[in-house]
Amino acid sequence: MDKNTIWAIVLSSIVLFATFFIQNKYFAPQPADSAAVGTEAASHTESLQNTASSDVLVSQVQEAAFSSGIAEASDAGAELEEVVEEKEYLIETESLKVRFTNRGGDIISYELKDHFDGGVPVQMAKNISPSNRAFSLAFGDSSGAPVNDLFNVKIIDDKTIGFYKRFTAANPSGGQNSFVLVKQYSFDEKEYLFKLDITIDGDKNMNGLSFGNAAYTLRTSPQIGPYYNPKFDRYERRTFMFFSREKLKKLNLSDGNIKTFDKGFSWAGVAGKYFTQQIVPPSLQSPVIQAAYYSTKNRVDNFQDAQLFLVRSPINGSFVTDSYYVYMGPKVEKTVGIYNNAAENNWKLANLRLDESLGSGWLAWLETFLKFLMEFFYKLIPNWGVSIILMTVLLKLAMYPLTKKSSISTLKMQELQPRIQEIQTKYKNSPEKMNAEMAKFYKEAGYNPLSGCLPLLIQFPLIFAMFNLFNNYFEFRGAMFIPGWIPDLSVGDSVYVFPAGLPLIGELPLRLLPIIYVASQLLFTKITQTASANAAGGNSMKYMMYGMPLFFFFMFYSAPAGLLLYWTVSNFLQLIQQLFINKIMHAKKIEMGLAEADAPKRTVTSKKKK
């Protein structure tokens, strides 16, 4: 291949890779119809810490049982506890251990019993503080502080608990309203989804509830686990999501920002690499949730929030119950997808489309196919590292015809190079004429200049799909490949951790996979380079050949071990393929005239003998 073609391929590859990483890290897709609310907006300055609305005049303890309409079926045998002091309550299922406080009736701990982080269950209610608890409620819009009063408690059964309290507030048409606020949580023994019922039960003369232009704001957990450090972990982040108009939309916010969406949605949530919280708002004929706010404003222990605020429109009348369905658990199809079919979940919910959160864009179909291959091999040999290797071997065999075609096309280009250079020299001052002559020459030679590049471009979707799959595949989390070296395919390998006292290095783990990967890349480059290409490119070509692998070494040093394992094995297999192709190409070179080139030497030798 000539110098310009080589540069075109190299630069195209770099642009594609760079675009992929930069877009995902700094310019993640944002909803086209969402309106940003700046951190300095007047309506939200210090919005997360303001006092409660002054419209709430007084709160009182409701001395009776739950008001009518709340858990009526479970009144018999329900345990009623009058408020005396702040207490914690526990509900435990096969999968969850959830702790509540009667202060606000909020969640303060939400552990996933089957998933661990550093030896302890994954905590989905992180960054909890006295002023910011999970599923707290504030009167009015998101500028109000959460209700911090002590609530009465009604333990309905071992999977259902309710909190209630009477409040008095100004009536929108004059006078005062007295109403009972009820928060009831219901869990299932086997599922990660729970139901939160929020009831406003007012006196007969109550004709509505509004504080400003909203009834109340419900906030999700401030942050979900596991803990990660955004300064060092480039492969983990928090993504805000909502499903609107049959499309999944994602949003990434930098620290300390707020954005809002007020166009309506089926569900909204916050997702990490492997875990997610998604909330389905009440579905009534009239719009209930007037806006959703996504916030990263607060911070606990150097760990920014990733919190969702749902603002409820004003309430008409004296009684309403809003039912929210909340999923907090792993991002896997078998636990998220069951809410599309009522027969598959105990809540009898259908068409929630929560599994849309698992989607990864236009390459989702390719990721599904790759998952199928890995899971097939895993059934044969239950080790995900071995599954990656076997899948890589299969893909390389399938891609071999394209690789071979690309190499033969390269050889053909080398054969035509003298004539190409002749045309370029002859018409160097007339680009249009040169292009016309080049096209004519390619047609006469029966050569398509794209034939060598096209097979490489076809492989790019596979590379991108592999990157996203290996960086998010839940089964890799905690999956061991080689004990003592690669105990978890979802994070970087480690054989040694440098002491914290070392300058510039402190507590940096020594990883072998990136070193092996770069070595394989350099070896492959050395074997596949040609003397003509090296000479034509000079120092710039040498930099591209040897400098780029070193650049990728630093870029992928902390990449998931599963991803690096695939790339490393792929490099070694590509190396073996290339050695085999080189033999084929050598034979074709002889057919193309190298034998004739050697002939004069033999003729000279024979004349000397005579």
C-alpha positions as CSV (number, residue, x, y, z in Angstrom):
1,M,0.0,0.0,0.0
2,D,1.3,3.5,-0.8
3,K,2.1,6.0,1.9
4,N,-1.2,8.0,1.6
5,T,-3.3,4.8,1.8
6,I,-1.5,3.6,4.9
7,W,-1.9,7.0,6.5
8,A,-5.6,7.0,5.6
9,I,-6.2,3.7,7.3
10,V,-4.2,4.5,10.4
11,L,-5.8,8.0,10.8
12,S,-9.2,6.6,10.2
13,S,-8.7,4.0,12.9
14,I,-7.4,6.6,15.3
15,V,-10.4,8.9,14.6
16,L,-12.9,6.1,15.1
17,F,-11.3,5.0,18.4
18,A,-10.9,8.5,19.6
19,T,-14.4,9.5,18.7
20,F,-15.8,6.4,20.5
21,F,-14.0,7.1,23.7
22,I,-14.4,10.9,23.8
23,Q,-18.1,10.7,22.9
24,N,-18.8,8.2,25.7
25,K,-16.7,10.0,28.3
26,Y,-17.3,13.6,27.6
27,F,-20.2,13.9,25.2
28,A,-22.7,11.2,26.1
29,P,-26.0,11.5,24.3
30,Q,-28.4,14.0,25.9
31,P,-32.2,14.1,25.4
32,A,-33.0,16.4,22.5
33,D,-36.1,17.9,24.1
34,S,-34.8,18.3,27.7
35,A,-34.1,21.7,29.1
36,A,-31.0,22.3,31.2
37,V,-31.3,24.1,34.5
38,G,-28.0,25.7,35.4
39,T,-26.5,25.3,38.9
40,E,-26.9,29.0,39.3
41,A,-30.6,29.1,38.4
42,A,-32.5,31.2,41.0
43,S,-35.2,28.6,41.6
44,H,-32.6,26.0,42.5
45,T,-29.9,27.8,44.3
46,E,-29.2,25.8,47.4
47,S,-32.3,23.9,46.4
48,L,-31.4,20.6,48.0
49,Q,-30.9,22.1,51.5
50,N,-33.7,24.7,51.8
51,T,-36.2,24.5,54.6
52,A,-39.7,23.0,54.0
53,S,-42.4,25.1,52.5
54,S,-43.8,27.7,54.9
55,D,-47.3,26.7,53.7
56,V,-47.2,23.7,56.0
57,L,-48.3,25.3,59.2
58,V,-48.2,22.4,61.7
59,S,-47.8,18.6,61.8
60,Q,-49.6,16.4,64.3
61,V,-49.4,12.8,65.3
62,Q,-52.4,10.8,63.9
63,E,-53.6,8.8,66.9
64,A,-55.9,6.6,65.0
65,A,-55.0,3.7,62.7
66,F,-54.4,4.3,59.0
67,S,-57.0,6.4,57.4
68,S,-59.7,4.7,55.3
69,G,-58.4,3.3,52.0
70,I,-54.9,2.4,53.3
71,A,-54.2,-1.3,53.4
72,E,-57.8,-2.1,54.3
73,A,-57.4,-5.7,53.5
74,S,-54.6,-6.1,56.1
75,D,-56.1,-4.3,59.0
76,A,-56.8,-7.5,60.9
77,G,-53.7,-8.5,62.8
78,A,-51.7,-5.5,61.7
79,E,-49.3,-4.1,64.3
80,L,-49.7,-0.4,65.1
81,E,-46.9,1.5,66.8
82,E,-47.4,5.0,68.1
83,V,-44.5,7.4,67.7
84,V,-42.3,8.0,70.7
85,E,-38.7,8.3,69.3
86,E,-36.8,7.7,66.2
87,K,-36.5,4.0,65.4
88,E,-35.3,1.7,62.6
89,Y,-37.3,-1.1,61.0
90,L,-36.2,-4.0,58.8
91,I,-37.8,-5.9,56.0
92,E,-35.9,-8.8,54.6
93,T,-36.6,-11.0,51.6
94,E,-34.6,-13.7,49.8
95,S,-32.8,-11.0,47.8
96,L,-33.1,-7.8,49.9
97,K,-32.4,-6.4,53.3
98,V,-34.1,-3.0,53.6
99,R,-33.9,-0.7,56.6
100,F,-36.3,2.2,57.3
101,T,-36.5,5.1,59.7
102,N,-39.7,6.5,61.0
103,R,-38.2,10.0,60.5
104,G,-40.0,10.8,57.3
105,G,-40.8,7.2,56.7
106,D,-37.6,6.9,54.5
107,I,-35.2,4.2,53.5
108,I,-31.7,4.4,55.0
109,S,-30.3,1.1,53.8
110,Y,-31.0,-1.2,50.8
111,E,-28.7,-4.2,50.6
112,L,-28.6,-6.8,47.7
113,K,-28.0,-10.0,49.6
114,D,-26.8,-12.0,46.5
115,H,-24.3,-9.4,45.2
116,F,-21.2,-8.3,47.0
117,D,-18.7,-5.4,47.0
118,G,-15.5,-6.0,48.9
119,G,-17.0,-8.9,50.8
120,V,-20.2,-7.0,51.9
121,P,-23.6,-6.8,50.2
122,V,-23.9,-4.1,47.5
123,Q,-25.6,-1.1,49.0
124,M,-28.1,0.6,46.8
125,A,-28.9,3.4,49.3
126,K,-25.6,5.3,49.4
127,N,-24.7,8.8,50.4
128,I,-27.5,8.8,53.0
129,S,-27.3,11.8,55.3
130,P,-29.7,13.4,57.9
131,S,-30.9,15.8,55.2
132,N,-31.0,13.4,52.3
133,R,-32.5,10.0,52.6
134,A,-33.8,7.5,50.0
135,F,-37.4,8.0,48.9
136,S,-37.9,11.0,51.1
137,L,-40.8,13.4,50.3
138,A,-40.8,17.1,50.4
139,F,-43.9,19.3,50.1
140,G,-43.9,21.5,47.0
141,D,-41.3,21.4,44.3
142,S,-37.7,20.2,44.4
143,S,-36.6,23.3,46.3
144,G,-38.1,22.0,49.5
145,A,-36.2,20.0,52.1
146,P,-37.5,16.5,52.9
147,V,-40.1,16.1,55.6
148,N,-38.1,15.4,58.8
149,D,-40.9,14.6,61.3
150,L,-41.3,11.4,63.2
151,F,-44.1,9.3,61.7
152,N,-46.3,6.6,63.2
153,V,-45.7,3.1,62.0
154,K,-48.0,0.3,60.9
155,I,-46.4,-3.0,60.3
156,I,-48.9,-4.7,58.1
157,D,-47.0,-8.0,57.5
158,D,-43.4,-9.2,57.2
159,K,-43.2,-7.7,53.6
160,T,-45.3,-4.5,54.1
161,I,-44.8,-1.5,56.3
162,G,-46.5,1.9,56.4
163,F,-45.7,5.3,57.9
164,Y,-48.3,8.0,58.5
165,K,-48.7,11.5,60.0
166,R,-51.3,14.3,60.0
167,F,-50.4,17.7,58.7
168,T,-52.2,21.0,58.5
169,A,-51.7,23.3,55.6
170,A,-53.2,26.4,53.9
171,N,-56.2,25.6,51.6
172,P,-55.6,27.0,48.1
173,S,-59.1,28.5,48.2
174,G,-58.7,29.9,51.7
175,G,-58.7,28.5,55.2
176,Q,-56.8,25.4,56.3
177,N,-56.5,21.8,55.2
178,S,-55.9,18.9,57.5
179,F,-54.7,15.7,55.9
180,V,-52.9,12.5,56.6
181,L,-49.8,11.7,54.7
182,V,-49.1,8.0,54.3
183,K,-46.1,6.1,52.8
184,Q,-46.6,2.4,52.4
185,Y,-43.8,0.1,51.1
186,S,-44.7,-3.4,49.8
187,F,-42.1,-6.0,48.8
188,D,-42.1,-9.4,47.2
189,E,-40.2,-12.4,48.6
190,K,-38.2,-13.1,45.4
191,E,-38.1,-9.9,43.3
192,Y,-36.1,-6.7,43.4
193,L,-39.0,-4.5,42.5
194,F,-41.1,-2.9,45.3
195,K,-44.2,-0.8,45.4
196,L,-44.4,2.6,47.1
197,D,-47.9,4.0,47.7
198,I,-48.1,7.7,48.7
199,T,-51.6,8.7,50.0
200,I,-53.0,12.1,50.8
201,D,-56.2,11.6,52.8
202,G,-57.7,15.0,53.7
203,D,-60.7,16.2,55.6
204,K,-64.0,16.4,53.8
205,N,-63.7,20.2,53.2
206,M,-60.3,19.8,51.6
207,N,-60.5,20.7,47.9
208,G,-56.9,20.3,46.8
209,L,-53.3,20.4,47.9
210,S,-50.7,22.6,46.3
211,F,-47.5,24.3,47.6
212,G,-46.7,26.8,44.9
213,N,-47.3,24.8,41.7
214,A,-46.7,21.3,43.1
215,A,-48.1,18.9,45.7
216,Y,-44.9,17.1,46.7
217,T,-41.5,15.9,45.4
218,L,-40.3,12.4,45.8
219,R,-36.6,11.8,45.6
220,T,-34.8,8.5,44.9
221,S,-31.7,7.2,46.7
222,P,-28.9,9.9,46.6
223,Q,-26.5,7.4,45.1
224,I,-26.3,3.7,44.3
225,G,-23.5,1.3,44.9
226,P,-20.9,-0.1,44.5
227,Y,-18.6,2.8,45.4
228,Y,-16.3,4.0,42.6
229,N,-13.8,6.9,42.2
230,P,-14.7,8.9,39.1
231,K,-11.2,10.4,39.0
232,F,-9.5,7.0,38.5
233,D,-12.2,4.6,37.2
234,R,-12.9,5.6,33.6
235,Y,-15.0,2.5,33.1
236,E,-17.7,3.2,35.7
237,R,-20.0,6.2,35.9
238,R,-23.6,7.1,36.7
239,T,-26.0,7.5,33.8
240,F,-29.5,9.1,34.1
241,M,-32.1,7.5,32.0
242,F,-35.7,7.9,31.0
243,F,-38.0,6.0,28.6
244,S,-40.0,8.5,26.6
245,R,-42.0,8.1,23.4
246,E,-40.8,4.5,22.9
247,K,-37.2,5.5,23.1
248,L,-34.5,5.2,25.7
249,K,-32.7,8.5,26.4
250,K,-29.5,8.8,28.4
251,L,-28.0,11.8,30.1
252,N,-24.6,12.3,31.9
253,L,-24.0,15.2,34.2
254,S,-20.8,16.6,35.5
255,D,-20.4,17.1,39.3
256,G,-22.7,19.8,40.8
257,N,-25.3,20.1,38.0
258,I,-29.0,19.8,37.6
259,K,-31.1,19.1,34.5
260,T,-34.8,18.7,34.1
261,F,-37.2,16.9,31.8
262,D,-40.9,17.8,31.6
263,K,-42.2,16.0,28.5
264,G,-43.5,12.9,30.1
265,F,-42.0,9.4,30.4
266,S,-42.9,5.8,31.2
267,W,-40.0,5.4,33.7
268,A,-36.9,7.2,34.8
269,G,-33.8,6.1,36.7
270,V,-30.1,6.1,37.4
271,A,-27.8,3.3,36.2
272,G,-24.3,2.3,37.0
273,K,-22.1,-0.3,35.3
274,Y,-23.9,-3.3,36.8
275,F,-26.8,-2.0,38.9
276,T,-29.7,0.3,38.4
277,Q,-32.6,2.0,40.1
278,Q,-35.7,2.7,38.0
279,I,-39.0,4.2,39.1
280,V,-42.3,3.9,37.3
281,P,-44.6,6.9,38.2
282,P,-48.3,6.6,38.7
283,S,-50.2,6.1,35.4
284,L,-53.4,8.1,35.6
285,Q,-55.3,9.7,32.7
286,S,-54.1,13.2,33.7
287,P,-50.4,13.9,34.0
288,V,-49.2,13.2,37.6
289,I,-45.5,13.9,37.4
290,Q,-45.0,17.3,35.9
291,A,-41.2,17.2,35.9
292,A,-38.1,15.1,36.7
293,Y,-34.9,16.6,38.0
294,Y,-31.6,14.9,37.7
295,S,-29.0,16.1,40.2
296,T,-25.3,15.6,41.1
297,K,-25.2,18.5,43.5
298,N,-24.5,16.9,46.8
299,R,-21.5,14.9,47.8
300,V,-20.7,12.5,50.7
301,D,-17.2,11.3,51.3
302,N,-16.0,12.6,48.0
303,F,-18.7,10.6,46.2
304,Q,-21.1,12.8,44.2
305,D,-24.8,12.2,44.2
306,A,-26.7,10.8,41.3
307,Q,-30.3,11.5,42.4
308,L,-33.7,11.8,40.7
309,F,-36.4,14.1,41.8
310,L,-40.0,13.5,40.7
311,V,-42.3,16.6,41.1
312,R,-46.0,15.7,41.6
313,S,-48.6,18.1,40.1
314,P,-51.1,19.8,42.4
315,I,-53.8,17.5,43.9
316,N,-57.4,18.1,43.3
317,G,-60.0,16.9,45.8
318,S,-59.4,15.5,49.3
319,F,-58.1,12.0,48.6
320,V,-55.5,10.4,46.2
321,T,-53.1,7.5,46.2
322,D,-50.1,7.5,43.9
323,S,-48.5,4.1,43.3
324,Y,-44.9,4.0,42.3
325,Y,-43.1,0.8,41.3
326,V,-39.4,0.9,42.0
327,Y,-36.7,-1.5,40.7
328,M,-33.4,-1.5,42.6
329,G,-31.1,-4.3,41.6
330,P,-28.8,-5.8,39.0
331,K,-28.9,-4.9,35.3
332,V,-29.7,-8.3,33.9
333,E,-32.4,-9.5,31.6
334,K,-33.7,-12.2,33.8
335,T,-34.6,-9.8,36.6
336,V,-35.5,-6.7,34.7
337,G,-37.2,-8.1,31.6
338,I,-39.9,-10.0,33.6
339,Y,-42.0,-6.9,33.9
340,N,-43.0,-7.0,30.3
341,N,-45.2,-10.0,30.8
342,A,-47.7,-10.2,33.7
343,A,-47.3,-14.0,33.9
344,E,-43.6,-13.7,34.7
345,N,-43.7,-11.5,37.8
346,N,-45.7,-11.6,41.0
347,W,-46.9,-8.0,40.7
348,K,-48.7,-8.9,37.5
349,L,-47.2,-6.0,35.7
350,A,-46.8,-5.8,31.9
351,N,-45.2,-3.7,29.3
352,L,-43.1,-1.6,31.7
353,R,-40.1,-1.9,29.3
354,L,-37.6,-1.6,32.1
355,D,-35.3,-3.9,30.1
356,E,-34.7,-1.0,27.7
357,S,-32.1,0.2,30.2
358,L,-30.0,-2.7,29.1
359,G,-29.8,-1.5,25.5
360,S,-26.6,-0.2,24.0
361,G,-27.7,1.4,20.8
362,W,-27.6,0.1,17.2
363,L,-25.0,-2.6,18.1
364,A,-27.3,-4.3,20.7
365,W,-28.1,-7.1,18.2
366,L,-24.3,-7.8,17.8
367,E,-23.8,-7.8,21.6
368,T,-26.7,-10.3,22.0
369,F,-25.0,-12.6,19.5
370,L,-21.7,-12.4,21.3
371,K,-23.4,-13.1,24.6
372,F,-24.9,-16.2,23.0
373,L,-21.5,-17.5,21.9
374,M,-19.9,-16.9,25.3
375,E,-22.8,-18.5,27.2
376,F,-22.6,-21.5,24.9
377,F,-18.9,-22.0,25.6
378,Y,-19.5,-21.4,29.3
379,K,-21.9,-24.3,29.5
380,L,-19.2,-26.5,28.1
381,I,-16.4,-25.2,30.3
382,P,-17.7,-23.1,33.3
383,N,-15.0,-20.4,33.3
384,W,-15.7,-17.1,31.7
385,G,-12.1,-16.5,30.8
386,V,-12.0,-19.7,28.9
387,S,-15.3,-18.7,27.3
388,I,-13.7,-15.5,26.0
389,I,-10.7,-17.3,24.6
390,L,-12.9,-19.9,22.8
391,M,-15.2,-17.2,21.4
392,T,-12.2,-15.2,20.2
393,V,-10.8,-18.3,18.4
394,L,-14.2,-18.9,16.7
395,L,-14.4,-15.2,15.6
396,K,-10.9,-15.2,14.2
397,L,-11.7,-18.3,12.1
398,A,-14.8,-16.7,10.9
399,M,-13.0,-13.5,10.0
400,Y,-10.1,-15.3,8.3
401,P,-11.4,-14.9,4.7
402,L,-11.6,-11.2,5.2
403,T,-8.2,-11.0,6.7
404,K,-6.8,-13.1,3.9
405,K,-8.5,-10.9,1.3
406,S,-7.1,-7.7,2.9
407,S,-3.5,-9.1,2.8
408,I,-3.8,-10.2,-0.8
409,S,-5.2,-6.8,-1.7
410,T,-2.1,-5.3,0.0
411,L,0.2,-7.5,-2.1
412,K,-1.7,-6.4,-5.3
413,M,-1.2,-2.8,-4.3
414,Q,2.5,-3.4,-3.9
415,E,2.6,-4.9,-7.4
416,L,0.9,-1.8,-8.9
417,Q,3.0,0.7,-6.9
418,P,5.6,1.5,-9.6
419,R,2.9,2.4,-12.1
420,I,0.9,4.4,-9.4
421,Q,4.0,6.4,-8.6
422,E,4.6,7.1,-12.2
423,I,1.1,8.5,-12.7
424,Q,1.4,10.6,-9.5
425,T,4.7,12.1,-10.7
426,K,3.5,12.7,-14.2
427,Y,0.3,14.5,-13.2
428,K,1.4,16.0,-9.8
429,N,0.4,19.5,-11.0
430,S,-3.0,18.4,-12.2
431,P,-5.0,16.6,-9.4
432,E,-8.1,16.1,-11.5
433,K,-6.2,14.5,-14.4
434,M,-4.2,12.4,-11.9
435,N,-7.4,11.1,-10.3
436,A,-8.9,10.3,-13.8
437,E,-5.8,8.4,-14.8
438,M,-5.6,6.5,-11.5
439,A,-9.3,5.4,-11.9
440,K,-8.5,4.3,-15.5
441,F,-5.5,2.4,-14.4
442,Y,-7.3,0.6,-11.5
443,K,-10.1,-0.4,-13.9
444,E,-7.6,-1.8,-16.5
445,A,-5.7,-3.7,-13.7
446,G,-9.0,-5.0,-12.3
447,Y,-8.2,-3.6,-8.8
448,N,-10.5,-1.9,-6.3
449,P,-8.5,0.3,-3.9
450,L,-11.1,-0.1,-1.2
451,S,-10.8,-3.9,-1.3
452,G,-8.0,-3.8,1.2
453,C,-9.7,-1.3,3.6
454,L,-13.3,-2.6,3.5
455,P,-12.5,-5.9,5.5
456,L,-10.9,-3.8,8.2
457,L,-13.9,-1.4,8.4
458,I,-16.3,-4.3,8.7
459,Q,-14.4,-5.3,11.9
460,F,-14.9,-2.0,13.6
461,P,-18.6,-2.7,14.7
462,L,-17.3,-5.9,16.2
463,I,-14.6,-4.0,18.1
464,F,-17.1,-1.5,19.5
465,A,-19.6,-4.2,20.4
466,M,-16.8,-6.1,22.2
467,F,-15.8,-3.0,24.2
468,N,-19.3,-2.2,25.4
469,L,-20.1,-5.9,26.1
470,F,-17.0,-6.7,28.1
471,N,-17.2,-3.4,30.0
472,N,-20.9,-4.0,31.1
473,Y,-21.6,-7.8,31.0
474,F,-22.9,-8.5,34.4
475,E,-21.7,-12.2,34.5
476,F,-18.1,-10.9,34.4
477,R,-18.6,-9.2,37.7
478,G,-16.6,-11.2,40.3
479,A,-15.9,-13.9,37.6
480,M,-12.5,-15.5,38.3
481,F,-10.2,-16.6,35.4
482,I,-6.8,-17.3,37.0
483,P,-6.6,-17.3,40.9
484,G,-4.1,-14.8,42.2
485,W,-3.8,-13.0,38.9
486,I,-7.3,-12.4,37.4
487,P,-9.8,-13.0,40.1
488,D,-12.4,-10.6,38.6
489,L,-12.9,-10.1,34.8
490,S,-14.8,-6.9,35.3
491,V,-11.8,-5.0,36.7
492,G,-8.1,-4.8,35.8
493,D,-5.8,-7.6,36.8
494,S,-3.3,-7.2,39.6
495,V,-0.2,-9.1,40.7
496,Y,1.2,-6.5,43.1
497,V,0.3,-3.2,44.6
498,F,3.0,-0.6,45.0
499,P,3.3,0.9,48.5
500,A,1.4,4.2,49.0
501,G,4.6,6.0,49.9
502,L,6.1,5.8,46.5
503,P,6.1,9.1,44.7
504,L,3.8,9.4,41.6
505,I,2.8,5.8,42.0
506,G,1.3,5.4,45.4
507,E,-1.0,2.3,45.7
508,L,-0.9,1.7,41.9
509,P,-1.4,-2.0,41.1
510,L,1.0,-3.7,38.8
511,R,-1.0,-5.3,35.9
512,L,0.4,-7.9,33.6
513,L,-2.4,-8.1,31.0
514,P,-1.7,-4.5,29.6
515,I,2.0,-5.4,29.3
516,I,1.3,-8.6,27.5
517,Y,-1.2,-6.9,25.3
518,V,1.3,-4.2,24.2
519,A,4.0,-6.8,23.7
520,S,1.7,-8.8,21.4
521,Q,0.8,-5.6,19.5
522,L,4.5,-4.6,19.0
523,L,5.3,-8.2,17.9
524,F,2.5,-8.2,15.5
525,T,3.5,-4.8,14.1
526,K,7.1,-6.0,13.7
527,I,6.2,-9.1,11.8
528,T,3.6,-7.5,9.5
529,Q,5.5,-4.3,8.6
530,T,7.2,-4.2,5.2
531,A,10.6,-2.7,4.4
532,S,9.1,-0.5,1.7
533,A,6.4,0.8,3.9
534,N,8.9,1.5,6.7
535,A,11.2,3.3,4.4
536,A,8.4,5.3,2.8
537,G,7.0,6.4,6.2
538,G,10.3,7.2,7.8
539,N,10.2,8.3,11.5
540,S,6.5,9.2,11.4
541,M,5.6,5.6,10.3
542,K,7.9,4.2,13.0
543,Y,6.1,6.4,15.6
544,M,2.7,5.1,14.4
545,M,3.9,1.5,14.5
546,Y,5.6,1.6,17.9
547,G,4.2,4.7,19.6
548,M,0.5,3.9,19.3
549,P,0.7,0.6,21.2
550,L,2.4,2.4,24.0
551,F,-0.3,5.1,23.9
552,F,-3.0,2.4,24.2
553,F,-1.0,0.8,27.1
554,F,-1.7,3.9,29.2
555,M,-5.2,4.3,27.9
556,F,-6.2,0.7,28.7
557,Y,-4.1,0.1,31.8
558,S,-7.1,-0.1,34.0
559,A,-9.5,-1.6,31.5
560,P,-11.5,-4.6,32.5
561,A,-9.5,-7.8,32.4
562,G,-12.1,-9.5,30.2
563,L,-11.6,-6.8,27.5
564,L,-7.8,-7.0,27.6
565,L,-7.9,-10.8,27.5
566,Y,-9.9,-10.7,24.3
567,W,-7.6,-8.2,22.7
568,T,-4.5,-10.0,23.7
569,V,-5.7,-13.4,22.6
570,S,-6.9,-11.8,19.4
571,N,-3.5,-10.3,18.7
572,F,-1.7,-13.7,19.1
573,L,-4.2,-15.4,16.9
574,Q,-3.9,-12.6,14.3
575,L,-0.1,-13.1,14.5
576,I,-0.5,-16.8,13.7
577,Q,-2.8,-16.1,10.9
578,Q,-0.4,-13.5,9.5
579,L,2.5,-15.9,9.5
580,F,0.3,-18.4,7.5
581,I,-0.9,-15.6,5.1
582,N,2.8,-14.5,4.6
583,K,3.6,-17.9,3.2
584,I,0.6,-17.7,0.8
585,M,1.7,-14.1,-0.2
586,H,5.3,-15.3,-0.8
587,A,4.0,-17.9,-3.2
588,K,1.9,-15.3,-5.0
589,K,4.8,-12.9,-5.2
590,I,6.7,-15.6,-7.1
591,E,3.7,-15.9,-9.4
592,M,3.6,-12.2,-9.9
593,G,7.2,-11.9,-11.3
594,L,9.7,-12.2,-8.6
595,A,11.0,-15.4,-10.2
596,E,11.7,-13.4,-13.3
597,A,13.5,-10.8,-11.2
598,D,15.8,-13.6,-9.9
599,A,16.5,-14.9,-13.4
600,P,19.1,-12.3,-14.5
601,K,21.2,-13.2,-11.4
602,R,21.2,-16.9,-12.5
603,T,22.1,-15.9,-16.1
604,V,25.1,-13.9,-15.0
605,T,26.3,-16.7,-12.9
606,S,26.0,-19.2,-15.8
607,K,28.0,-16.8,-18.1
608,K,30.9,-16.7,-15.6
609,K,31.0,-20.4,-15.5
610,K,31.3,-20.5,-19.2
